[in-house]
Amino acid sequence: MKQLYTPITLHQLFTRAQLTIFVLTFTICSGIFLVISTYTMNTFAKNSLQSLSAALNERIQPAVVFNDQITLNEILSEHTQRYSIRSIEVRSPKQTRIAFIEQQGLEHFSIQALLDYLFFNHPVRLSIDHDQQNYGELVVYGNSSDLVSFFYKIVLGLIFGFILLLIAVFWSINSIYQYLMQSLSSIVSSAQEISAQKNYKLRVSSSDIQELHELSYAFNGLLNEIEQSHKNLLVENHKLQFQSQYDNLTQLPNRNYFYETLFKLFTQPSATAAVFFLDINNFNQINNQFGHLTGDNILRDSSHCLIQILPSHAFVARLGGDEFAIILTGSHSTSELEGYCQKIHACYTSTFRYEQQQVSLNVSIGVALIEYAKTPENLIADVDRAMLKAKRDQSKWYISPQSNNKQVPYA
């Protein structure tokens, strides 16, 4: 089963980086601190043991010279009890043991045993001399009982420092993260708004962080290009839509746009409208007699005339060639429809003059009402039959309400 990839968050990335730095910093600093502390304790322990051994050597010197074993043992016992001494040994010049005392109750596996090994592994050896004559040797091993508490304080200090440093790290992580998120929020919110609203005029505010400032600058540059591309795309789409819906010659809606508009009327409940079909009679003869250029001018001028005499809501389309169609929404009486037919007919019967040539036209008009048609196809068939009847009867127009399936002509 394929596992989904979960990207790492910026907060997690900062946390890992800061913790890594924290661990390295704490390890290095702790190591340096421990080295310095160890060196300090070692120096202190050796100097302290050296001074203590020298003082002990002065005290036992008479007892060794006069071979006072009782006094010697008392002095050694006193020092092992009062001072941090692990063992004291007095040897003769021939290295035979004269006296020996050792501190009791020492554990072999403890912090003190570890510190004894580190700092007091080697004894202090002093020669016992009197009047330039050697009477033996003093061997003193120290212990770290006084250093244990100091060692615990060091460990406690390191733990306390670790906690403080950890708190500081998490505080710094959150502070930096919040600061970065505030700087990134404008970029993110702008990107989301642009994505949701497709508003490419928006721009991202700059940041006082150099990298984010460069990111904002690059993002705004990209938005400029997207905005310009979007404008060009809208212009091209408008051109394509216009070309797909309008006739190039007359700039009127074409056949496809007409059918699309007509079919939409049938999706509206209780829609009322009148549809006109227009056909210029003998237009091919005009093209043959006066030329296609003249014919194109006639089509343009007559189309302009239709737009002028019809209401602003009238939908005027060129179906192709010399055929036109009109959709007038709303309820219309017979007299109103006849009035429109009269105005339309007047547009085409006007005398057109091109290059000092007079051209007269005649047009056949068929009208049908949408409320008497069940489907768009029925309506188109009705209005087409009405136009053909007007052309066949050589009448100006023919209105077909199809009441009771009977055509009622108007001339």
C-alpha positions, 0 to 999 in steps of 0.5 A: 500500500502506497504511503502518503507523503506528509511534508514537514512544517516550517515550525518543525524545521525550525524546532529540529534546527534549534534543537540540533544547535542546542545539543551541539552548543550544550555538549561543547559548553558542558565539555569545556566546563567539565574540563576546566572544572576537572583541571581546577579540582585536580589542582586544588586537590593536589595543592591541598594534599601537598600542604596537608602532607607537609604539615603532617611531615613536620608533626611526625618527624620527632616521633619517627626520629625518637621511634615513638610508635604510640605518638606516631599512631595517634598523629596519623589517626587524628589526621585521617579523622580530621582531613580528607585522607584515604591512607597514610604510611610511614616507611623506614629508609629501607622501605619497611613499614613503620606505621600505616593507617587507612580510612575505613568504610570506603565504597569501591563503586561510588562517586568518591571512588571515581574522583579518588581515581581521577585526582588521588591515584598517585600519593604524595611522597615526602622524605622525613629528614632531621639534621641532614639525616634521612629517617624514612618516607611519608606516603599520603593518599588523599580522598575526594570526600570534600570534592563530592559535594562540589561535583554534585553542585557542578552536575546540578548547575549543568542540569539547571543550565540545560533547563534554562537553555532549553526554555530559551531555545523553545522561546526563540523558536516560537518568536522566530516562527511567529515573526516569519509567519507574520511576514509570510501571512500576507503572501499566503493570504494574497495567494489564497485570495488570488486563487479564490477570486481570480483577482490578478490585480492584487499585489503582495506587500514587501517584507523587512526580511531580505529573502522574503522581500525578494520572494514578494518582488518575484511573486509580484512580477509573476502576478504582473505577467499573469495579469497581462496574460489574463487580459490577453486571454480575455481579449482573445476569448472575447474575439473568439466568442464574438466570432462564434456568435456574430456575423462578420458582415453585419455584426449581428448575431449569427444563426447559432446564437439565434437558435441558442437564444430561442431555445433558452426561451423555452426553458422559461415558464410561461414565456411569450415572444414573437419570432420574425423570419425575413427573406429579401426577394430576388437578392441574387439578381441584385448581386449579379446586377450591381455586384457583391460589394453593393449587395454587402452594403445593402445587407449592412445598411438594412441591418442598421435600419432594423436596429433603429426601428425596433425596441432595444430589447429586440434580438436581430440576427442574420441567419445567412445570405439574405435571411434574417430573424428577429425575436421580440419578447413579451406579449404583442397584439395583432396590431402591434405585430403588423406595426412592426412588420410595416416598419421592417418592410419600410427598411427594405423598400427604401431606395438604396443608392450606391455609386449613383445607382438606385437599388430597390428591395422587397422583403417577405416576412413571416411571424409566429408566436412562441406560446402556440408552439410546444418545442423550438422546432415547432416554432421554427417550422411555423414561422418558416411556413409563414414566411414562405406563404408570404413569399408565395402569395407575394404579400408583405407579411404573414402572421401565424398564431396557429390558434386551433391549428388554423393559420390566420393571414394578415396582409 
